[in-house]
Structures are given as structure tokens and as C-alpha cells.
Amino acid sequence: MSENKTIQQKMDELDKISEWFQGEDFELEEAKGMLERAAELSKEIEHDLKTITNDIKEVKKSFKTD
């Protein structure tokens, strides 16, 4: 896991993996590992975004007055 990476860093890594698949360095033998890493990053990014969304909702609740 990449827990100490920011969402932007994870997205940048995911972009690099995507570029690798389209680039000249592509090797079929490495593709499985790259796909697994891309899937892991995608799950982490999704989790991070959900966490941030929930945090924002909580902060917004604290500003509401009845």
C-alpha cells in the first residue's frame, strides 16, 4: 500500500503506468504486475476520495446551525 503518498502522487503513478502500456518500454512479461499495481492504486485513490468526502461532510455539519 501507498498510505503515505498523496492522492495526487498516486494519480501521477497511475498515469505513468498508463503511459508505460502505450510506450516503447512495454513488455508483456511485466504487464501483469503493472496491471495489479494500477488496480491497487485505483482502489487506494477511490478510498482516499471517499474519506475526504466524508471528512468534508462532517466539517460542513459542524458549521450548520439550527
C-alpha positions as CSV (number, residue, x, y, z in Angstrom):
1,M,0.0,0.0,0.0
2,S,1.0,3.6,-0.5
3,E,-0.6,5.1,2.5
4,N,1.9,7.9,2.9
5,K,1.5,9.1,-0.7
6,T,-0.9,11.9,-1.5
7,I,-3.8,11.3,-3.9
8,Q,-2.0,13.4,-6.5
9,Q,1.1,11.2,-6.2
10,K,-1.0,8.1,-6.6
11,M,-2.7,9.6,-9.6
12,D,0.7,10.5,-11.1
13,E,1.9,7.0,-10.6
14,L,-1.2,5.6,-12.2
15,D,-0.7,8.0,-15.2
16,K,2.9,6.7,-15.6
17,I,1.6,3.1,-15.6
18,S,-0.9,4.0,-18.3
19,E,1.8,5.7,-20.4
20,W,4.0,2.6,-19.9
21,F,1.4,0.5,-21.6
22,Q,1.4,2.8,-24.6
23,G,5.1,3.3,-24.7
24,E,8.1,1.6,-26.3
25,D,9.2,0.1,-22.9
26,F,6.1,-2.2,-22.8
27,E,7.0,-5.8,-22.1
28,L,4.3,-8.5,-21.9
29,E,6.1,-10.2,-19.1
30,E,5.7,-7.1,-16.9
31,A,2.2,-6.3,-17.9
32,K,0.5,-8.4,-15.2
33,G,2.5,-6.7,-12.4
34,M,1.7,-3.3,-13.8
35,L,-2.0,-4.1,-14.1
36,E,-2.0,-5.3,-10.5
37,R,-0.3,-2.1,-9.3
38,A,-2.7,0.0,-11.3
39,A,-5.7,-1.8,-9.7
40,E,-4.2,-1.3,-6.3
41,L,-3.7,2.4,-6.9
42,S,-7.2,2.8,-8.2
43,K,-8.6,1.2,-5.1
44,E,-6.5,3.4,-2.8
45,I,-7.5,6.6,-4.7
46,E,-11.1,5.7,-4.5
47,H,-10.8,5.0,-0.8
48,D,-8.9,8.3,-0.2
49,L,-11.5,10.3,-2.1
50,K,-14.4,8.7,-0.1
51,T,-12.6,9.5,3.1
52,I,-12.1,13.1,2.1
53,T,-15.7,13.4,1.0
54,N,-16.8,12.1,4.4
55,D,-14.5,14.5,6.2
56,I,-15.9,17.4,4.2
57,K,-19.4,16.4,5.0
58,E,-18.5,16.3,8.7
59,V,-17.0,19.8,8.6
60,K,-20.0,21.1,6.8
61,K,-22.3,19.7,9.5
62,S,-20.2,21.5,12.2
63,F,-21.0,24.8,10.5
64,K,-24.7,24.3,10.3
65,T,-26.8,26.0,12.9
66,D,-30.3,25.0,13.8
